[in-house]
Every structure is written in structure tokens, then in C-alpha cells.
Amino acid sequence: MSDGAEIAVRRHGNSSKPRLIISHGNGFAIDGYRVFWEPLLDKYDVVLFDMRNHGQNAPTGADGHNYKQMAADLGTVRDAVAKQWGEKTTVGVFHSMTARAAMKQAVENGWIWDALVLFDPPSVPPRGHPVYELMRGFELRLVEFSANRPDTFASVDALADAYREARASSSWVPQAADDMAQSVLRQLPDGTMKLVCQPELEAAIYLAALTLDLWPAASAFGGPVKLIGADPEAKKSPTARANQALAQEQGYLYEAVSGTGHLLQIEKPEESRAAMLSFLTDLGIF
């Protein structure tokens, strides 16, 4: 990256097809979304990567762990992938934190994609907006949760069980709990498992969401973008309601996946893929 941090990128799928570059949300890792992206491998050239201080990347600490640098990282990854494997039709497919970084990159640094698919970014409207206090409370609860969460576990299974038992993740498809636990932990010399993303860094990103001042019009992106949200009715999700408002007010092509919360790609992976693929098919990207 521009500050010297390194991000591991891996390529799967059909190299003759258009390219999907896919990444994850705060505190998670892209291998934990396998139930979403694995069925795409026959039809697309799938490039996966974890954001800095997540997943397969070596920890780099707080320097650079912010939305400005992460937005720049997306551009660096996209350019490096093109240099390594050739230029071709390229779609960014991002969830939550990474979707917000992609929004910031596109409207502030310039359009670099053939299309963008944004899965339930934690969109915070301007202060005074009817949804602002809802999102503020949501982000502050996540700050408190992440800053105080345990960061070591006896085993991968222990974290997978915790995911299954927690209300927020109880609706994930069964395999996703195991995949996510495996992808977000690193083994210590004594055999215990430690979260790759330091809880304090996770908390900092939740807090930063409140100060981004990022409520852009779809027309500001410079290219086609689809906003795919959680269901604003089924679970009363704050992010779902915020993205519904963003789409209505700022002119996005928008679809909500029925019966889902914020982790929609691993709650209803087939329906989430369908929402994305209909957009790409309409653009002729298949």
C-alpha cells in the first residue's frame, strides 16, 4: 500500500471471465463469506483480499487504520491486480466497512471500476436527519461491544460456537460460523487463538463512521453502482433503514434482501448473489 503495509491478494475462478474484486466488513475476513462467493467461481474471475489488519494480512497497527487510507488501499489493490493479471472488466463487490471505503474512494479519488456493488454499508446521514440518531446509537453500541469483546479463544470451534449462540449472528447459514471463525483468528505460540483484527482497531472504525460526512448522490460515483441492503422491515436493522433512506434520497439503484440483517451475504447468500447478478447481467457483465 502507499504507506508500506502489505495486503495479500488471491485469485480463484474462471480467468476468462469478467473480474470481481471482493472484500469484507469490519472485524471479519473475506474467507468467512465463502458461502457467498464460492458459487461465483465458475462464472467470474474472483479476486479476494482482506483489508489491512484483517484476515491473512500481518498486523500493522493503528497507523493507516482509517477510512482515508482504506479508500486509497482499494485503488492500490485494483491497480496491482490489473498489473499482475491484466486489465479487464472489473467490478468491486464490497460489504459494510469496505463498501464505505469504496464510496469514499469513488466520490473523492475518482472512478476506477466498471461497476460497484455495495452490500449494506453503514451509511450515516447528516446530523438532523430522521435516521441519524438511530445510526449514531447503533455505531456507539458497536464501539462498546468491540472494545470490550474477548480477543483470545481456546479454539476455532469456541468462536464458531459463540457466533452460533449470539443473536446478531444466529441467522447465518451454518457453514458461515465455522468459515468466519477460521478466517478471523491467528494461532499464538501457546496454541490459543487470537483475533487478527485488534478489538480497539475494530472499535475505531465503528466510531469513525460517525465523522465521515459521506451521504453521496449515486450520480457522484462516475459509473454504475447498486446498493443492496438488509431488510428494513424484517429485523428493524439501523443500517437497512439508513440505506433505504440513502437510496430514496440520493438516487441509487437499490434492492433489499428480504428477511436479512447486516450480514446478508452469509444469511441469505443465494438471494444476495441474485441481487448482484441481476445488476451485472443488465450491464452485460457476465
N, C-alpha and C positions, 0 to 999 in steps of 0.2 A: 504494500500500500504506500501512499505518498509519505507516510511517516516512518516507514521501515517495517511495520508489522507485516506478518505473512498470513495469508489465508489459503487453506488447502481447497482445491477445486477438483471435482471428479466428474467424469463423463460416462454416461450409460446410454443405452438405447440405440436408435437407428440413425447412423451418421449421415444418411442420405436425405433425411427429412429436416423440416424447419427446427430451429433450436428453441428450447425452453430453458431459461436460467431461473432456478427456483431456490428460495430461501425461506426462513422461518421467523417465528415470533420470539419475543424477549424471554430469556431463560430456557429456551428449548433448543432443538437442533434438528436439522433437516432430515436425518435418518429416522427420526421419530415420526415423520409424516409419510412413511413408506407406503401405507395403505392408500394414500392419495396418489403419489407419483409413480409407483411401480407399474400400474396398468398402462401408463403412457409410453413405456419404453418401446413398444412395437411401432408406434406412430410418430415418435418425435426423437430428436437428438436432445437428450435430457442432461443438463449440466447442473450439478448440485453443489452448494457450498454453505458453510456455517459462517455467520457473522463473527467479527473479532470477539475474543474471549468466550466463544461458544464452541460446542461440539468437538470437532477434530483439530481445532486450532490451539496452538500453545498460548497460554495466558500472557497478556501484555499489560495488564493493569489498567488504571483509570485514565492514563494519558490516551487521548483519542477515543475514549469510550463515550461518544456523544453523537447526536444526530448529524451535526455538520460533517464530522469525519466519516460517519457511516454512509451518508449520502455520496461523498466522494469515493468511498470504497466501492460502491455499486458501479460507478463509472470505470474505476480501475479494473474491477473483475471483468466487466463486459469487454473492455478493450483487450485485456490479456487473453481471454477466451478466444476472441476473434484472431488475435495474433498467433495463438497456439494451434487452433483448429480451423482457421479460415473464416472469412466473413460470410454470413448467410442471413436469411430472415431470422430475427431473434426477438423473442417475447420474454419480458420479465414477469415472473409469477411470484408474488410476494405476499406474506401474511403478517399482519399486525405491525410490530416494530419495523420490520423490513419494508412493509408496504408504506409506512410513514416516511422512512428514509427515501424510498423511491419517489414519493410525492415531492419531497423537498428537492431531491436531485433534479427531477424533471422541470419543476417550475422555476428553480433558481439557477441551475447549472446548465440546462439545455437538454433537449430531447435526444435520446440515444437508442431508442427501441423502435421496433416495428409495431409493437403494441404492448400495453401494460395491463396485467390482471392483478387487482388489489383485493385481497381477501381480508375483510373486516378490519381495516386499520383503526386504531384507537383515536378517531378523529375528534378533536376538542374544538368546539365552536368558540367564537369570540365571547368574552365576558358580557353578560347580559342576555345572551341567547337563552331560549327556554330550556335547552338541553345542557347548558354549561354546568350548572351545579350538579346535575346527575353525573356527568363525566368527571368533574372535579372530585366528587366523593368516591367514585369508582377508582380513580388513579391513586388517591390517598390511601384507600384501603389496601390496594396492591403494594404500595410503598411499605406500609406497616407489615403486611404479610411477608413480603420477600426479605425485608431487613431482619426479620426475626425467625425465618424458617431454618430448620436444621440443614447443615450443608454436608454432613457425612452420614453414611448409611452402612450397615453391616454387609449388605449385598445389593446387587441389582434388583433381585426379587423383592427386597424390602421397600425400595422406592416404587417398583411396579405395583405392589400391594397398596401402598399409600395413594397412588393415583386412582386405583380402583375404588378405594374407600372414600375419597374426597368427593364432596358434592359437585364441585366445579368440573371434575374430570370423569365422573361416573358414567357419562353418556358416550365416552369414547368407544369406538369398536374395540373388542377385546385385545386384539394383537397390538394396538397402538400403545397400550400401557407398557408392555414389555419393550417395544421398539424405542419408546421415548426414554424409559429408564436407562436402557443400554447406551443411548446416544448422548445423554447429558452428564454421565458420570465418568470419572477417571480414577483408576486404582492407585492408591498410595502404597508406599513400600511395606507398610504393615498389613496390607491386604484389605483395609477398609476402602470404601468407595466415597469419593468426594465430588460435589457438583463442579463441573467445569466452569460455569459462569458463577463468579463470586456473588453471593446474595446482595451485597452492598452495591455492586455494579448493576444488577438487575433492578434494584430499587431506584437507582439514579435515573435509569431510563424511564421508569414509570413517572417519576417526578418531572422529568424534562418534557413529557408530553403536554404538561400544562403551560409551558412557556414557549412553545414552538410558533405560535401565531400562524397556523397553517390550516386554512379553510378555503382552498383554492377552487376556482371555477374549472370545470373539465376542459374548457377551451384554452386554459393556461398551459396545458401539457404539451401541445405541439404535435400530438398524434393520438391514435385511438386508445381509449382506456375504458375498462369496465370495472365497476365497483360491485363486489359480491359480498353481501353482508350476512350476518347472523339474522335469525328471525326476530323482528322487533315485537312480535306478539307472543310467541310461544314461551319464551323464558324471560321476558322483560329485560333483556340484556341492554345495559347502557350503550355499549359500542354499536349494537344493532340499531338502536333508536338514533344515535348520532349519525350513523352512515345513511340511514333513511332520510334524515333531515338534510345532510350534505348533498345527497343525490337530488332531492327535490329542489333545493335552493340554488344549486350550482351546476345543474345540467348534465349529470352523469348518466351514462348507460348503467343501469342498476338492476340487480336481482338479489333477492333474499332467499336463502335456502331454508325451506320450511322445517321447523322443529329443531333448529340448531342454536347453539350458543357460539361463543367466541372462537372455539377450536373446531369450527365447522368442517374443515378438511379431514379431520380424523373422527368426527362424529358421524357425518354422512359423506364419506369420500366419493361414492358414485355420483350422488347428486351434485356435489361440489365440482367434480370434473365435468359433468354435463353442463353446468352453468358456464364454465370456462370454455369448453369445446364449441358450444353453440356460437359464442362470440368469435372464436378463431375461424370457424367454418365460414361465418358470414364475411370475414375479412379475406377469405381464400388462403388461410394459413393452415394447411393440412397435408 
